[in-house]
Amino acid sequence: MNKLRFDFSRNVLPATRTQVQNDNNQAADRRNPSRFVYGPLTCQNGFVWREVDAYDYVCVTPATRQQVLNDNLAAISRWVYG
Protein backbone atom coordinates (compact mmCIF):
# COMPACT_ATOMS: atom_id res chain seq x y z
CA MET A 1 0.00 0.00 0.00
CA ASN A 2 1.37 3.40 -0.95
CA LYS A 3 1.54 6.04 1.74
CA LEU A 4 1.56 9.76 1.21
CA ARG A 5 4.49 11.32 3.00
CA PHE A 6 6.54 14.49 2.95
CA ASP A 7 10.26 13.98 2.49
CA PHE A 8 11.95 17.17 3.73
CA SER A 9 15.28 16.18 2.18
CA ARG A 10 13.76 15.64 -1.29
CA ASN A 11 10.87 18.07 -1.39
CA VAL A 12 12.50 21.27 -0.15
CA LEU A 13 15.12 23.16 -2.08
CA PRO A 14 18.57 23.13 -0.43
CA ALA A 15 18.50 26.94 -0.21
CA THR A 16 15.16 26.80 1.63
CA ARG A 17 16.45 24.15 4.03
CA THR A 18 19.52 26.30 4.75
CA GLN A 19 17.36 29.41 5.27
CA VAL A 20 15.15 27.58 7.77
CA GLN A 21 18.19 26.35 9.70
CA ASN A 22 19.69 29.85 9.77
CA ASP A 23 16.41 31.41 10.91
CA ASN A 24 16.04 28.82 13.66
CA ASN A 25 19.62 29.44 14.83
CA GLN A 26 19.07 33.21 14.97
CA ALA A 27 15.63 33.08 16.61
CA ALA A 28 16.78 34.29 20.05
CA ASP A 29 18.76 37.20 18.57
CA ARG A 30 15.75 38.46 16.62
CA ARG A 31 13.40 38.75 19.56
CA ASN A 32 12.64 42.23 20.82
CA PRO A 33 14.67 43.04 23.96
CA SER A 34 11.62 44.80 25.42
CA ARG A 35 9.62 41.61 24.97
CA PHE A 36 8.76 41.51 28.67
CA VAL A 37 6.81 44.76 28.25
CA TYR A 38 5.05 43.84 24.98
CA GLY A 39 5.04 40.06 25.22
CA PRO A 40 7.65 37.31 25.29
CA LEU A 41 7.43 36.51 21.57
CA THR A 42 7.65 40.03 20.14
CA CYS A 43 10.06 40.39 17.19
CA GLN A 44 12.55 43.19 16.69
CA ASN A 45 11.63 45.90 14.20
CA GLY A 46 11.92 44.60 10.65
CA PHE A 47 11.10 41.00 11.61
CA VAL A 48 7.79 39.11 11.72
CA TRP A 49 6.72 35.66 12.87
CA ARG A 50 7.44 32.98 10.31
CA GLU A 51 4.06 31.30 11.00
CA VAL A 52 4.75 27.86 9.59
CA ASP A 53 1.95 26.78 11.91
CA ALA A 54 0.02 28.17 14.87
CA TYR A 55 2.99 27.53 17.21
CA ASP A 56 5.86 28.92 15.11
CA TYR A 57 7.16 32.14 16.65
CA VAL A 58 10.54 32.34 14.91
CA CYS A 59 11.22 35.93 13.83
CA VAL A 60 12.15 36.25 10.14
CA THR A 61 12.12 38.93 7.47
CA PRO A 62 8.79 39.63 5.74
CA ALA A 63 10.26 38.19 2.51
CA THR A 64 11.09 34.92 4.26
CA ARG A 65 7.58 34.69 5.73
CA GLN A 66 6.12 35.20 2.25
CA GLN A 67 8.36 32.45 0.88
CA VAL A 68 7.19 30.13 3.67
CA LEU A 69 3.57 30.92 2.81
CA ASN A 70 4.26 30.20 -0.87
CA ASP A 71 6.00 26.92 0.01
CA ASN A 72 3.11 25.86 2.24
CA LEU A 73 0.61 26.60 -0.53
CA ALA A 74 2.67 24.46 -2.93
CA ALA A 75 3.26 21.66 -0.40
CA ILE A 76 0.71 19.23 -1.78
CA SER A 77 2.45 19.28 -5.16
CA ARG A 78 5.71 18.24 -3.46
CA TRP A 79 4.48 15.13 -1.71
CA VAL A 80 5.92 11.78 -2.74
CA TYR A 81 3.91 8.59 -3.11
CA GLY A 82 5.75 5.49 -2.16
MODELLER restraints for C-alpha pairs under 7 A, 6 or more apart:
rsr = mdl.restraints
at = mdl.atoms
rsr.add(forms.Gaussian(group=physical.xy_distance, feature=features.Distance(at['CA:2:A'], at['CA:81:A']), mean=6.17, stdev=0.5))
rsr.add(forms.Gaussian(group=physical.xy_distance, feature=features.Distance(at['CA:2:A'], at['CA:82:A']), mean=5.00, stdev=0.5))
rsr.add(forms.Gaussian(group=physical.xy_distance, feature=features.Distance(at['CA:3:A'], at['CA:81:A']), mean=5.97, stdev=0.5))
rsr.add(forms.Gaussian(group=physical.xy_distance, feature=features.Distance(at['CA:3:A'], at['CA:82:A']), mean=5.76, stdev=0.5))
rsr.add(forms.Gaussian(group=physical.xy_distance, feature=features.Distance(at['CA:4:A'], at['CA:79:A']), mean=6.78, stdev=0.5))
rsr.add(forms.Gaussian(group=physical.xy_distance, feature=features.Distance(at['CA:4:A'], at['CA:80:A']), mean=6.22, stdev=0.5))
rsr.add(forms.Gaussian(group=physical.xy_distance, feature=features.Distance(at['CA:4:A'], at['CA:81:A']), mean=5.05, stdev=0.5))
rsr.add(forms.Gaussian(group=physical.xy_distance, feature=features.Distance(at['CA:4:A'], at['CA:82:A']), mean=6.86, stdev=0.5))
rsr.add(forms.Gaussian(group=physical.xy_distance, feature=features.Distance(at['CA:5:A'], at['CA:79:A']), mean=6.06, stdev=0.5))
rsr.add(forms.Gaussian(group=physical.xy_distance, feature=features.Distance(at['CA:5:A'], at['CA:80:A']), mean=5.94, stdev=0.5))
rsr.add(forms.Gaussian(group=physical.xy_distance, feature=features.Distance(at['CA:5:A'], at['CA:81:A']), mean=6.72, stdev=0.5))
rsr.add(forms.Gaussian(group=physical.xy_distance, feature=features.Distance(at['CA:6:A'], at['CA:79:A']), mean=5.13, stdev=0.5))
rsr.add(forms.Gaussian(group=physical.xy_distance, feature=features.Distance(at['CA:6:A'], at['CA:80:A']), mean=6.34, stdev=0.5))
rsr.add(forms.Gaussian(group=physical.xy_distance, feature=features.Distance(at['CA:11:A'], at['CA:78:A']), mean=5.56, stdev=0.5))
rsr.add(forms.Gaussian(group=physical.xy_distance, feature=features.Distance(at['CA:23:A'], at['CA:60:A']), mean=6.49, stdev=0.5))
rsr.add(forms.Gaussian(group=physical.xy_distance, feature=features.Distance(at['CA:24:A'], at['CA:58:A']), mean=6.65, stdev=0.5))
rsr.add(forms.Gaussian(group=physical.xy_distance, feature=features.Distance(at['CA:27:A'], at['CA:58:A']), mean=5.42, stdev=0.5))
rsr.add(forms.Gaussian(group=physical.xy_distance, feature=features.Distance(at['CA:27:A'], at['CA:59:A']), mean=5.94, stdev=0.5))
rsr.add(forms.Gaussian(group=physical.xy_distance, feature=features.Distance(at['CA:30:A'], at['CA:43:A']), mean=6.04, stdev=0.5))
rsr.add(forms.Gaussian(group=physical.xy_distance, feature=features.Distance(at['CA:30:A'], at['CA:44:A']), mean=5.71, stdev=0.5))
rsr.add(forms.Gaussian(group=physical.xy_distance, feature=features.Distance(at['CA:30:A'], at['CA:59:A']), mean=5.90, stdev=0.5))
rsr.add(forms.Gaussian(group=physical.xy_distance, feature=features.Distance(at['CA:31:A'], at['CA:41:A']), mean=6.69, stdev=0.5))
rsr.add(forms.Gaussian(group=physical.xy_distance, feature=features.Distance(at['CA:31:A'], at['CA:42:A']), mean=5.92, stdev=0.5))
rsr.add(forms.Gaussian(group=physical.xy_distance, feature=features.Distance(at['CA:31:A'], at['CA:43:A']), mean=4.41, stdev=0.5))
rsr.add(forms.Gaussian(group=physical.xy_distance, feature=features.Distance(at['CA:31:A'], at['CA:44:A']), mean=5.35, stdev=0.5))
rsr.add(forms.Gaussian(group=physical.xy_distance, feature=features.Distance(at['CA:31:A'], at['CA:59:A']), mean=6.75, stdev=0.5))
rsr.add(forms.Gaussian(group=physical.xy_distance, feature=features.Distance(at['CA:32:A'], at['CA:42:A']), mean=5.50, stdev=0.5))
rsr.add(forms.Gaussian(group=physical.xy_distance, feature=features.Distance(at['CA:32:A'], at['CA:43:A']), mean=4.82, stdev=0.5))
rsr.add(forms.Gaussian(group=physical.xy_distance, feature=features.Distance(at['CA:32:A'], at['CA:44:A']), mean=4.24, stdev=0.5))
rsr.add(forms.Gaussian(group=physical.xy_distance, feature=features.Distance(at['CA:35:A'], at['CA:41:A']), mean=6.50, stdev=0.5))
rsr.add(forms.Gaussian(group=physical.xy_distance, feature=features.Distance(at['CA:35:A'], at['CA:42:A']), mean=5.45, stdev=0.5))
rsr.add(forms.Gaussian(group=physical.xy_distance, feature=features.Distance(at['CA:41:A'], at['CA:57:A']), mean=6.59, stdev=0.5))
rsr.add(forms.Gaussian(group=physical.xy_distance, feature=features.Distance(at['CA:43:A'], at['CA:59:A']), mean=5.71, stdev=0.5))
rsr.add(forms.Gaussian(group=physical.xy_distance, feature=features.Distance(at['CA:46:A'], at['CA:61:A']), mean=6.50, stdev=0.5))
rsr.add(forms.Gaussian(group=physical.xy_distance, feature=features.Distance(at['CA:47:A'], at['CA:59:A']), mean=5.54, stdev=0.5))
rsr.add(forms.Gaussian(group=physical.xy_distance, feature=features.Distance(at['CA:47:A'], at['CA:60:A']), mean=5.08, stdev=0.5))
rsr.add(forms.Gaussian(group=physical.xy_distance, feature=features.Distance(at['CA:47:A'], at['CA:61:A']), mean=4.74, stdev=0.5))
rsr.add(forms.Gaussian(group=physical.xy_distance, feature=features.Distance(at['CA:47:A'], at['CA:62:A']), mean=6.46, stdev=0.5))
rsr.add(forms.Gaussian(group=physical.xy_distance, feature=features.Distance(at['CA:48:A'], at['CA:59:A']), mean=5.13, stdev=0.5))
rsr.add(forms.Gaussian(group=physical.xy_distance, feature=features.Distance(at['CA:48:A'], at['CA:60:A']), mean=5.45, stdev=0.5))
rsr.add(forms.Gaussian(group=physical.xy_distance, feature=features.Distance(at['CA:48:A'], at['CA:61:A']), mean=6.08, stdev=0.5))
rsr.add(forms.Gaussian(group=physical.xy_distance, feature=features.Distance(at['CA:48:A'], at['CA:62:A']), mean=6.09, stdev=0.5))
rsr.add(forms.Gaussian(group=physical.xy_distance, feature=features.Distance(at['CA:49:A'], at['CA:57:A']), mean=5.19, stdev=0.5))
rsr.add(forms.Gaussian(group=physical.xy_distance, feature=features.Distance(at['CA:49:A'], at['CA:58:A']), mean=5.46, stdev=0.5))
rsr.add(forms.Gaussian(group=physical.xy_distance, feature=features.Distance(at['CA:49:A'], at['CA:59:A']), mean=4.61, stdev=0.5))
rsr.add(forms.Gaussian(group=physical.xy_distance, feature=features.Distance(at['CA:49:A'], at['CA:60:A']), mean=6.11, stdev=0.5))
rsr.add(forms.Gaussian(group=physical.xy_distance, feature=features.Distance(at['CA:50:A'], at['CA:56:A']), mean=6.48, stdev=0.5))
rsr.add(forms.Gaussian(group=physical.xy_distance, feature=features.Distance(at['CA:50:A'], at['CA:57:A']), mean=6.41, stdev=0.5))
rsr.add(forms.Gaussian(group=physical.xy_distance, feature=features.Distance(at['CA:50:A'], at['CA:58:A']), mean=5.59, stdev=0.5))
rsr.add(forms.Gaussian(group=physical.xy_distance, feature=features.Distance(at['CA:50:A'], at['CA:59:A']), mean=5.95, stdev=0.5))
rsr.add(forms.Gaussian(group=physical.xy_distance, feature=features.Distance(at['CA:50:A'], at['CA:60:A']), mean=5.74, stdev=0.5))
rsr.add(forms.Gaussian(group=physical.xy_distance, feature=features.Distance(at['CA:50:A'], at['CA:65:A']), mean=4.88, stdev=0.5))
rsr.add(forms.Gaussian(group=physical.xy_distance, feature=features.Distance(at['CA:51:A'], at['CA:57:A']), mean=6.50, stdev=0.5))
rsr.add(forms.Gaussian(group=physical.xy_distance, feature=features.Distance(at['CA:52:A'], at['CA:68:A']), mean=6.80, stdev=0.5))
